[in-house]
């Protein structure tokens, strides 16, 4: 290869390296734009119930539709992004997410809310979430865990910025004006940021280091490795969502929910800390996995959650430990959203990464459907939260064991 070709290659590399950090920043910003529909839904429930005259279980169907559409349609949403490119589809997804709020503000009955906030919101947020993750794993082949962790943290922590303004707006302007105004903000900001998103250029060189080739979804679904990962992610999703869905209930049963800790009631303080640790763990363990390996990191993180839950179960009547250990539990859980997409792309290549992760992300949908109901059913049957805790610990230990002793050897043989 002559000197001119080397110089051109170096220039291409410099451009690539500069551009990928812009893509990461835009990816995080897009995730933050579409995080509110999931994480601030609870702020709208009381005023909407009063407006429509419905009970909470009827209204909560809206949220269920949002989550189901976001997760179980993710393979199709990922295929659309792979087919038409990130800029077009992510522009559409962010606008659709904002439009779901704008139309929800005009809804006159709960059925209309199902179609607007639920259906449109689920499709819009699903397109953006899957699209951003699929895009970033392609841009960062060498720092894949960290980069995916950053955008996943953007989704997990993005609502921290909007929660207070939205709560204030609901109090002063009402929920309808709030949905309308913030819906416009989501659409405009999301659309503008999406214009910067691009698929990475071919940088194969002769060694093909950036993994331009990849296994198709049809081929991937026939492999045992995929299903091991799917089972593991389902276990971890179910375990974590058991905690999320029942934390308010068991904290009240153990008498710690309203106890003051550092000047704040224990339950809201724990939930606040959990949001930060749940976001922080994603780039942290993603970064760790880039250095010591995905499966080794999974074993450490999943075991950490299991150990924290074990201690939590035996000290849960202590309000200070309740708050502190809840943060550790979520620090051991949220990293699944960086480790699994990174491991999947490492294994099956980046060409079909977005669609492939769409299939794996359905495991989160399984956790969202079964996590809360299973925990509530077990507690109802046995009248004991310890049984629920042991189940969560068992799921974490099984996932950690599978990571180190099943998934790791299988991936070595590929």
C-alpha positions in Angstrom: 0.0 0.0 0.0 1.6 3.3 -1.0 2.1 6.4 1.2 -0.9 8.3 -0.2 -3.2 5.4 0.6 -1.9 5.3 4.2 -2.4 9.0 4.6 -6.0 8.8 3.3 -6.6 5.9 5.6 -5.2 7.9 8.6 -7.4 10.8 7.6 -10.4 8.6 7.4 -9.6 7.1 10.8 -9.3 10.6 12.4 -12.6 11.6 10.9 -14.2 8.4 12.1 -12.9 8.9 15.7 -14.1 12.5 15.9 -17.5 11.7 14.4 -18.2 8.7 16.7 -18.2 10.8 19.8 -20.7 13.2 18.2 -22.8 10.2 17.4 -22.6 9.1 21.1 -23.6 12.5 22.3 -26.5 12.7 20.0 -27.6 9.2 20.9 -27.6 10.0 24.6 -29.6 13.2 23.9 -32.2 11.3 21.8 -32.6 8.8 24.6 -33.1 11.6 27.1 -35.8 13.1 24.8 -37.9 9.9 24.8 -37.5 8.8 28.4 -40.3 10.8 29.9 -43.3 8.8 28.6 -42.2 5.8 30.6 -40.6 7.4 33.7 -43.0 10.3 34.4 -46.3 8.4 33.6 -47.1 8.2 37.3 -47.3 12.0 37.5 -50.3 12.0 35.1 -52.3 9.2 36.6 -54.2 11.1 39.3 -55.3 14.1 37.2 -56.3 11.8 34.3 -58.3 9.5 36.6 -60.1 12.6 37.9 -60.8 13.8 34.3 -62.1 10.5 32.9 -63.6 9.1 36.1 -61.8 5.8 35.8 -60.1 3.5 38.3 -56.3 3.1 38.3 -56.3 -0.5 36.9 -58.2 0.7 33.9 -55.9 3.6 33.4 -52.8 1.5 33.8 -53.6 -0.4 30.7 -52.2 2.6 28.9 -48.8 2.0 30.5 -49.0 -1.7 29.7 -49.7 -1.0 26.0 -46.7 1.4 26.0 -44.3 -1.2 27.4 -45.6 -4.1 25.3 -45.4 -2.1 22.0 -41.9 -0.8 23.0 -40.6 -4.3 23.7 -42.5 -6.9 21.7 -42.4 -4.9 18.4 -38.7 -4.2 18.8 -37.6 -6.8 16.1 -39.8 -5.0 13.6 -38.7 -1.6 14.7 -35.1 -2.7 14.5 -35.6 -4.0 11.0 -37.1 -0.7 9.9 -34.0 1.1 11.2 -31.7 -1.3 9.5 -33.7 -1.0 6.3 -34.2 2.8 6.0 -31.3 4.1 8.0 -31.0 5.7 11.5 -31.6 9.3 10.6 -35.0 8.8 8.9 -36.4 6.3 11.3 -35.1 8.0 14.5 -36.4 11.3 13.3 -39.8 9.6 12.8 -39.6 7.9 16.2 -38.8 11.0 18.2 -41.6 13.0 16.4 -44.0 10.1 16.9 -43.2 10.1 20.6 -43.9 13.8 21.0 -47.0 13.4 18.9 -48.3 10.8 21.2 -48.3 13.4 24.0 -49.8 16.1 21.8 -52.7 13.8 20.8 -53.0 12.5 24.4 -53.7 16.1 25.5 -56.8 16.1 23.2 -58.1 12.7 24.4 -61.6 12.7 25.9 -61.8 9.1 27.1 -59.4 6.4 28.2 -59.7 4.4 25.0 -58.3 7.4 23.1 -55.4 7.5 25.6 -54.7 3.8 24.9 -54.2 4.7 21.2 -52.2 7.9 21.7 -50.1 7.6 24.8 -50.0 3.8 24.7 -49.8 2.7 21.1 -48.1 5.7 19.4 -45.9 6.3 22.4 -44.8 2.6 22.5 -44.0 2.5 18.8 -42.2 5.9 18.9 -40.0 5.1 22.0 -39.3 1.6 20.8 -38.0 2.8 17.4 -35.7 5.3 19.1 -34.5 3.0 21.9 -33.7 0.0 19.6 -32.4 2.3 16.9 -29.9 4.2 19.1 -28.6 1.0 20.7 -28.2 -0.6 17.3 -26.4 2.4 15.9 -24.0 2.9 18.8 -22.8 -0.7 18.9 -21.7 -0.2 15.3 -19.8 3.0 16.0 -17.9 1.7 19.0 -16.5 -1.8 18.2 -13.6 -1.3 20.7 -15.6 0.4 23.5 -19.0 -1.2 22.9 -19.9 -1.9 26.5 -19.2 1.7 27.6 -20.9 3.4 24.7 -24.1 1.3 24.9 -24.0 1.9 28.7 -23.9 5.6 28.1 -27.0 5.7 25.8 -28.8 3.3 28.1 -28.0 5.6 31.0 -29.4 8.5 29.0 -32.8 6.7 28.8 -32.6 5.6 32.4 -31.7 9.0 33.8 -33.2 11.3 31.2 -36.4 11.8 33.2 -34.5 13.1 36.2 -34.2 16.4 34.2 -37.9 16.5 33.2 -39.6 15.1 36.3 -39.6 18.3 38.4 -40.6 20.7 35.5 -43.4 18.3 34.4 -44.7 18.0 38.0 -44.7 21.8 38.4 -46.4 22.3 35.1 -49.2 19.8 36.0 -49.8 21.7 39.2 -49.9 25.2 37.5 -51.2 24.5 34.0 -53.0 21.1 34.3 -52.0 17.8 32.7 -53.4 18.6 29.2 -51.3 21.7 28.6 -48.3 19.9 30.1 -48.7 17.0 27.6 -49.1 19.5 24.8 -46.2 21.7 25.6 -43.7 18.9 26.4 -44.9 16.9 23.5 -43.9 19.8 21.2 -40.5 20.0 22.9 -39.9 16.2 22.5 -40.8 16.3 18.8 -38.8 19.4 18.0 -35.6 18.6 20.0 -35.7 14.9 19.0 -36.1 15.7 15.3 -33.3 18.2 15.3 -30.9 15.9 17.2 -31.7 13.0 14.9 -30.5 14.9 11.8 -26.9 14.4 13.1 -27.2 10.6 13.3 -25.4 8.5 10.6 -24.4 4.9 10.0 -20.7 4.5 10.4 -18.6 4.4 7.2 -16.9 1.3 6.0 -13.5 1.1 7.8 -12.7 -2.5 7.1 -9.1 -2.3 6.0 -7.8 -5.8 5.2 -8.3 -7.2 8.7 -12.0 -6.4 8.8 -11.6 -5.2 12.4 -14.9 -3.4 12.5 -17.0 -6.5 11.8 -18.9 -5.3 8.8 -20.2 -8.8 8.3 -22.9 -10.2 10.6 -25.3 -13.1 11.2 -28.8 -12.5 10.0 -31.7 -12.6 12.5 -33.0 -15.9 11.0 -29.6 -17.5 11.5 -29.2 -16.1 15.0 -32.5 -17.4 16.2 -31.3 -21.0 15.3 -28.3 -20.8 17.6 -28.3 -22.0 21.2 -26.1 -19.0 22.2 -28.9 -16.6 21.5 -31.4 -18.5 23.5 -29.0 -18.8 26.5 -28.7 -15.0 26.4 -32.5 -14.6 26.0 -33.1 -16.8 29.1 -30.5 -14.9 31.1 -31.9 -11.5 30.2 -35.4 -12.7 30.9 -34.3 -13.8 34.4 -32.6 -10.6 35.2 -35.4 -8.5 33.8 -38.0 -10.4 35.9 -35.9 -10.1 39.0 -35.3 -6.4 38.7 -38.9 -5.6 37.8 -40.1 -7.6 40.8 -38.3 -5.1 42.9 -39.4 -2.1 40.9 -43.1 -3.1 41.0 -43.3 -4.2 44.6 -40.9 -1.9 46.4 -43.6 0.5 47.6 -45.7 -2.4 48.9 -43.0 -4.3 50.8 -41.4 -1.1 52.2 -44.8 -0.3 53.8 -45.3 -3.8 55.1 -41.9 -3.7 56.8 -42.7 -0.3 58.2 -39.8 1.7 56.7 -41.5 3.6 53.8 -42.2 6.8 55.8 -39.4 6.7 58.2 -37.1 9.8 57.9 -33.6 9.1 56.6 -31.3 12.1 56.2 -34.2 14.5 56.2 -36.4 12.6 53.7 -38.8 9.7 53.8 -37.1 6.4 53.2 -39.1 5.2 50.2 -38.8 8.4 48.0 -35.2 8.8 49.0 -34.5 5.2 48.0 -36.3 5.7 44.7 -34.3 8.8 44.0 -31.0 7.0 44.7 -32.1 4.0 42.6 -32.5 6.2 39.5 -29.0 7.4 39.7 -27.4 4.0 40.5 -29.6 2.3 37.8 -28.2 4.8 35.3 -24.6 4.9 36.6 -24.2 1.1 36.4 -24.8 1.0 32.7 -21.6 2.8 31.5 -19.6 1.6 34.5 -20.1 -2.1 34.0 -20.0 -1.6 30.2 -16.6 0.0 30.6 -15.5 -2.9 32.9 -16.7 -5.5 30.4 -14.6 -3.9 27.6 -11.6 -4.8 29.7 -12.3 -8.0 31.6 -14.8 -9.6 29.2 -18.6 -9.6 29.0 -19.3 -12.9 30.8 -16.9 -12.2 33.7 -18.6 -8.8 34.2 -22.0 -10.4 34.1 -21.0 -12.8 36.8 -19.7 -10.0 39.0 -22.7 -7.7 38.5 -25.4 -10.4 38.8 -23.8 -11.8 41.9 -23.6 -8.3 43.4 -27.4 -7.9 43.0 -28.0 -11.4 44.5 -25.7 -10.6 47.5 -27.2 -7.2 48.0 -30.7 -8.7 48.0 -29.7 -11.3 50.5 -28.4 -8.7 52.9 -31.4 -6.4 52.1 -33.8 -9.2 53.0 -32.3 -9.7 56.5 -31.9 -5.9 57.3 -34.9 -4.5 55.6 -36.5 -3.1 58.8 -33.5 -0.8 59.2 -34.4 2.3 57.2 -30.9 3.5 56.5 -29.8 0.1 55.2 -33.1 -0.1 53.2 -32.1 3.0 51.4 -28.4 2.2 50.9 -28.9 -1.4 49.8 -31.7 -0.5 47.4 -29.1 1.5 45.5 -26.7 -1.4 45.5 -29.5 -3.7 44.2 -30.2 -1.4 41.2 -26.4 -0.9 40.6 -26.3 -4.7 40.1 -29.3 -4.7 37.8 -29.3 -1.8 35.3 -26.2 -3.0 33.6 -28.2 -5.6 31.7 -29.0 -2.9 29.2 -25.4 -2.4 28.3 -23.9 -5.9 28.7 -26.5 -7.9 26.7 -26.6 -5.7 23.5 -22.7 -5.6 23.6 -22.4 -9.3 24.0 -25.0 -10.0 21.3 -23.2 -7.7 18.8 -19.8 -9.2 19.7 -21.2 -12.6 19.0 -23.3 -12.1 15.9 -21.7 -9.0 14.2 -22.9 -5.5 13.6 -24.4 -5.7 10.2 -27.8 -6.7 11.6 -27.2 -5.5 15.1 -30.3 -3.4 15.4 -32.7 -6.1 14.3 -30.9 -8.8 16.3 -31.1 -6.8 19.5 -34.8 -6.2 18.9 -35.3 -9.9 19.3 -33.2 -10.1 22.5 -34.9 -6.9 23.9 -38.2 -8.9 23.9 -36.8 -10.5 27.1 -37.4 -7.1 28.8 -41.0 -7.4 27.8 -41.3 -10.8 29.4 -39.9 -9.3 32.6 -42.4 -6.4 32.5 -45.3 -8.8 32.1 -44.3 -11.4 34.6 -42.2 -9.6 37.2 -44.8 -7.6 39.0 -47.7 -10.2 38.8 -45.5 -13.1 39.9 -44.2 -11.2 42.9 -47.7 -10.2 43.9 -49.1 -13.7 43.4 -46.4 -15.3 45.5 -46.9 -12.8 48.3 -50.6 -13.4 48.2 -50.2 -17.2 48.3 -47.6 -17.3 51.1 -48.1 -14.0 52.9 -44.4 -13.6 53.1 -42.1 -11.3 51.2 -39.0 -13.5 52.0 -40.3 -16.1 49.5 -40.3 -13.3 46.8 -36.8 -12.3 47.8 -35.5 -15.8 47.6 -36.9 -16.2 44.1 -35.2 -12.9 43.0 -31.9 -14.1 44.5 -32.3 -17.5 42.7 -32.9 -15.8 39.3 -29.8 -13.6 39.8 -27.6 -16.6 40.8 -28.8 -18.7 37.9 -28.1 -15.9 35.4 -24.6 -15.4 36.9 -23.9 -19.1 36.7 -25.0 -19.3 33.1 -22.9 -16.4 32.2 -19.6 -17.9 33.5 -20.1 -21.6 33.0 -22.4 -21.8 29.9 -22.3 -18.6 27.8 -18.6 -18.0 28.1 -17.6 -21.5 26.9 -20.2 -21.4 24.1 -18.9 -18.1 22.8 -15.3 -19.3 22.9 -16.2 -22.2 20.6 -17.8 -19.9 18.0 
